[in-house]
Amino acid sequence: MRKNLYYKTGEEGNVDFNERWNDLAGIIDFNKDHTVLDVGCAEGLIAIELSKRFKKVFAFDMEPYRIIKARENAVDIPNIEFSTENYMSYEYQSYDQVFCLGVYHKIKKLIQRQQRQKALDNMFKKCGSTLYLRVPIISKDVSKTVGVSDAEVLKIAGNNNFVLAHRTEQRPEHGTIFKFTRR
């Protein structure tokens, strides 16, 4: 069985990495002294870019073949640590910044939504300064089976003393990027 790569690399993959990175790079608070977490890192391309601008990057994805590819992509980069994990059961440590780009909304079953919300709550609790979240937001263009409500995300952020610092317009195939900073 052929494994599906997330980022388009050559003829493989689905999503244009450069487009995704360009959407994000302009709003990141780069700091060479910061440790960051990349939740749902896919093949590690965002983590690799982050490693150029941050002290240490921890990154995980739940698909082992993506982590194998991420390690291949970052073979000579000493300040990245990859692991195979699920964001709902991950043992979150303390990070200066957290990037959760495109995985939060994928849990759709009602019984698992509480686990999803608890995981996002944990991300905020372990984040020292800035959390970036990319999700499709429920609207006339995005159904309840695909996106999440912005009220859900804003409430969890507010409960953890984070405020919305930036929000991009929702784009098809990209969703909305939220940037939250600690009060």
Sequence and secondary structure as in RCSB ss.txt:
>XXXX:A:sequence
MRKNLYYKTGEEGNVDFNERWNDLAGIIDFNKDHTVLDVGCAEGLIAIELSKRFKKVFAFDMEPYRIIKARENAV
DIPNIEFSTENYMSYEYQSYDQVFCLGVYHKIKKLIQRQQRQKALDNMFKKCGSTLYLRVPIISKDVSKTVGVSD
AEVLKIAGNNNFVLAHRTEQRPEHGTIFKFTRR
>XXXX:A:secstr
     SB BTTB SB HHHHHHHHHTT   EEEEEEEEET TTSHHHHHHHTTEEEEEEEES HHHHHHHHHHTT
T TTEEEEE  TTT     EEEEEEES GGG  SHHHHHHHHHHHHHHHHTEEEEEEEEE B SSSS TTT B H
HHHHHHHHHTTEEEEEE   BTTTBEEEEEEE 
